[in-house]
Each structure stands twice: as structure tokens, then as C-alpha cells.
């Protein structure tokens, strides 16, 4: 990850009923939210695409 992208942390929480795997739109990385309330740190470049996923909220 480039130094500029590491300057801040982006974290998402899953608020849906089961689990979810989301794919980052910029990096193609898979992010696994295995249960309701799961929090995952994501690459800042993937923030816009994950923000559009239902049941994910940035924390």
C-alpha cells in the first residue's frame, strides 16, 4: 500500500443479519465480515465502493 494511503485508517462494521464478503472496487481485495457487528479495516482506496454496500457502515 502506498505511504499516502497508510496515513489514515478506514474501518467498516457489518450490521446485517448473517455474514458478508465484499470486494473492494479499487483493489479487488476481499473483505470478510463473518457475523453481525464484525469490524474490518479496509484499504482507503476501497472506501467508496464499500460505502455503497448495504449493511456496511463506516465507523
N, C-alpha and C positions, 0 to 999 in steps of 0.2 A: 504494500500500500504506500503511495507517495506520502512524503512528510506532511504536505499540506492537508491531506485527508485525515491524518492522525491527530490533528490539533484539537479535535473535539470528539465526543462520544455520542453516538446515536443509539438509543435503546427503544425497542418496541415491546409492548405487552399484548399477549393474546387474550381476548375477552370473550371468545366464542365457547361453545358447549363441549367440544371434544379436543382435537389437536389439529395442527395445520402445518404444512410445509409451503413456504413461499419462496419464489425465485426472484433474486434481485435483478431489476431491469438493466442496470448498468454493468454489473459484474458477472451476472449469471450464477452467482453463488446461491446455494440452497440454505435456507434458514428454517430450522425445525423448532416449532412450538409444540411441545409434547402434551400439554394439558392446559386447561383454563388457568390464567394467571401467570403462565410462563413468560419470562422476560429474556430477550436475546439482544446482544449488542450487534449492530449491523454496520456495514461499511457505509460511511456517509453518502457515498455516491448512489447507494440503493434506496436512500430515504424517500425520494419522491414516489418510486414505484410501490414500496411497501405501505406508504401512507394511503394509497388508493385501494388497498386490500381490505375487504370487510372484516370486521372483528379484530383488526390490529390497530393499536393506538400508540403514538409516540409518548414515551414517559421521560 
